[in-house]
Each structure stands twice: as structure tokens, then as C-alpha cells.
Amino acid sequence: MYVRDAKNREEVWLLDHIEEMGLDDTAFRSRDYVVAIDEETNAKAGFGRIRIHTTDDGEVCELTSIGVLEEWRGQGVGAHVVERLVEYTGDADFETVYSLTSGSEYLAQFGFRRIDEGALPAVLAERLEEKREATDPDAVALALAVERFRVPEELRESFKAASEGRGGDGGGEAETPEDFGIDPATATYKYDTGR
């Protein structure tokens, strides 16, 4: 499993999953995203975005639209997406990264802290109101000093062994024909190949 920059050809995939998860796609640009990929199957597991806001006072960095496909959840995928995005903010010389989300408990494990809305840069205060109206009515303002970022060790270990289908409700067993009332010993199939 690894995290890399999104490619232009992944734009439709990203937009489909952003819509499916009810995430924010304002000012969408695929080049702002990273994607988590299973190196064995090339399956996409998750994604996230950095959005740079340019103001008269300089630039402000926002972490947004973080999503993990259900079958990959609970395996550290989101943690590594966040880690890559925070690395990029540090590489771009940002000392602070903001996030406007109702997922504050999730981001708190990495060092994000809730801040007073009055402490937000003006562009993010406006964005917070827009986000509450459009996609996330319970969004709050969070900030992280980039040098204080950390990934809990258990998430790092989970990511190393991540595999499709182990996420969601804890994995569970694969569905069988019997789950659908089919007796595999007597069932016939229209397109039976004889194998």
C-alpha cells in the first residue's frame, strides 16, 4: 500500500467517490489530490486534497475531501493520506494547516486541535460557512502546527497489512450462494461453462 499524487485520468473516479461520500468538491482540481493505492492489485483505497487559498496577506493551506472506500476503512489508509498531505504542506513551507470538518475526533489523533472561528483567516471563515451550508452542517475549524503532526503506531502497522475487504464493518465473511437461497449442489446456471 502506498500514497501517490492523483493522475488526471483519475478525475472521474475521484469525482464519483467524492459525490458518493458527500464530500466537498468546490474548485475541484485532480492535481491537488493524493490517492492511496494497493501495490499488489492497483486498487484505489482512499484519497485527500490540499487546497491552497491565496489572499492579500499570503497563502493559507486547507486539508479537505479526505475519503476512504468502505472496504478499506479501519486499516490506516486515511492516516497515510493525511500524512502525505501534511508532508506536502511542510514541503511548501506552511507552518499551519487547517481543516474544516465534522470529523474532528478523527483528525485529533494526528495533532489537529479545534480553534475558535474568530482565529481563522478570513478566507477560511467564509469557506466554513459555505461548507456548513453545502456539505457539512456540523463542520468546525481545526488547525495543526505541521511540526506537531504524528501518526499513531497502530495505524502505521495497520496500513502495512491493509487489504481490500477487511474494512467497513470489521471485515465479516464473504457472502455465499446460500446467503441468497441458492443450493450450489443443485443450481443450474444459464451460462454454465462446464468448469
ROMAR-7560 format. One record per residue (C-alpha): residue number from 1; x, y, z. Coordinates in steps of 0.001 Angstrom, whole numbers, plus 500000, padded with zeros to 6 digits. Layout:
    nr     east    north       up
   NUM        X        Y        Z
...
//
This chain:
    nr     east    north       up
     1   500000   500000   500000
     2   501322   503451   499139
     3   500075   507013   498613
     4   500892   508983   495468
     5   499751   512088   493603
     6   496493   511671   491698
     7   496705   511468   487918
     8   494481   513412   485507
     9   492898   510166   484291
    10   491589   509561   487831
    11   489415   512676   487760
    12   486163   510785   487101
    13   486961   508196   489783
    14   487669   510964   492301
    15   484525   512927   491452
    16   482365   509790   491656
    17   483654   508899   495126
    18   483563   512493   496384
    19   479904   512663   495394
    20   479150   509198   496810
    21   480696   510156   500176
    22   479084   513604   500240
    23   482436   515383   500368
    24   483302   518878   499226
    25   484281   519212   495537
    26   484494   523024   495434
    27   487138   524241   492951
    28   487979   520612   492071
    29   491407   520001   490520
    30   492654   516428   490391
    31   496270   517592   490725
    32   495508   518750   494306
    33   494711   515185   495403
    34   496672   512183   496577
    35   495417   508617   496186
    36   496152   505529   498300
    37   496883   502503   496079
    38   497245   498795   496847
    39   500571   497915   495242
    40   499548   494298   494567
    41   496163   494870   492924
    42   496424   498565   491952
    43   493041   499078   493656
    44   492408   502622   494849
    45   491627   502732   498570
    46   491354   506396   499538
    47   492154   509997   498693
    48   492502   513501   500071
    49   493246   517024   498998
    50   495250   520101   499857
    51   493635   523348   498849
    52   495759   526500   498815
    53   493875   529760   499260
    54   495696   532879   498039
    55   494831   536069   499891
    56   496233   539601   500074
    57   498032   538523   503258
    58   499621   535428   501720
    59   498607   531814   501280
    60   496560   529580   503585
    61   496575   525781   503369
    62   493472   523656   503917
    63   493255   519876   504164
    64   489902   518740   502739
    65   487913   515995   501000
    66   489537   513054   502753
    67   487780   509817   501911
    68   488445   506100   502303
    69   486409   503500   500430
    70   484299   501439   502827
    71   486082   498150   502130
    72   489401   499775   503133
    73   488329   501577   506313
    74   489871   500850   509694
    75   493236   499897   508185
    76   495237   503133   508433
    77   494589   504243   504837
    78   493168   507625   505863
    79   496079   508187   508251
    80   498580   507789   505459
    81   496602   510012   503117
    82   496624   512698   505818
    83   500344   512097   506433
    84   501212   512613   502773
    85   499138   515801   502595
    86   500756   517219   505727
    87   504210   516362   504314
    88   503323   518387   501224
    89   502245   521352   503331
    90   505555   521245   505185
    91   507471   520971   501902
    92   505617   524093   500721
    93   506814   525918   503885
    94   503418   526160   505560
    95   503719   526126   509332
    96   499993   525562   509905
    97   497411   523522   508027
    98   493687   523967   508612
    99   490737   521641   508177
   100   487027   522462   508247
   101   485178   519275   509079
   102   482817   517474   511407
   103   485454   514704   511628
   104   487394   516476   514354
   105   487808   513333   516506
   106   489493   511525   513637
   107   491927   514363   512903
   108   492661   514930   516633
   109   494702   511713   516737
   110   497203   513357   514366
   111   497547   516550   516409
   112   494769   518715   514899
   113   493089   520915   517507
   114   489809   522770   517399
   115   490249   526532   517173
   116   487904   529453   517635
   117   486293   530505   514360
   118   487455   534063   515034
   119   491074   532829   514801
   120   490550   531570   511238
   121   491979   533516   508311
   122   489094   535419   506655
   123   489076   533199   503550
   124   488589   530090   505704
   125   485911   531720   507856
   126   483916   532306   504652
   127   484662   528792   503471
   128   483473   527324   506781
   129   480091   528987   506340
   130   479859   527749   502724
   131   480799   524237   503773
   132   478185   524196   506531
   133   475523   525252   504035
   134   476563   522872   501248
   135   478048   519615   502552
   136   478908   519502   506265
   137   476472   521329   508590
   138   478440   520289   511696
   139   481863   521395   510409
   140   484237   523012   512910
   141   487585   524744   512462
   142   490726   522729   513170
   143   494385   523652   512916
   144   497647   521730   513090
   145   501159   523040   513580
   146   502890   520970   510876
   147   505871   520034   513082
   148   503469   518529   515664
   149   501931   516033   513218
   150   502095   512371   514239
   151   500617   509062   513089
   152   499712   506638   515887
   153   501824   503493   515621
   154   498797   501171   515411
   155   497608   502996   512265
   156   501069   502724   510736
   157   501078   498967   511367
   158   497511   498518   510058
   159   498470   500274   506836
   160   501316   497829   506208
   161   498856   494908   506161
   162   495869   496699   504596
   163   493815   494678   502140
   164   490562   495206   500311
   165   487502   493822   502033
   166   488884   493929   505577
   167   487407   497369   506247
   168   483881   498629   506702
   169   482070   496772   509471
   170   485211   494931   510502
   171   485531   492664   507515
   172   482991   489949   508062
   173   482771   486839   505963
   174   482275   486750   502219
   175   478737   486162   501043
   176   477960   482626   499937
   177   475353   481292   497487
   178   473418   480000   500492
   179   473033   483603   501717
   180   470829   484155   498667
   181   468847   480913   498976
   182   470868   479069   496315
   183   471872   475448   496747
   184   475173   475244   494829
   185   474919   471439   494558
   186   471680   471565   492549
   187   471663   475025   490948
   188   471999   475340   487200
   189   473304   478446   485539
   190   472322   479884   482192
   191   475928   480386   481165
   192   477469   477259   482663
   193   480888   476696   481060
   194   481253   473182   482441
   195   484216   474087   484617
//
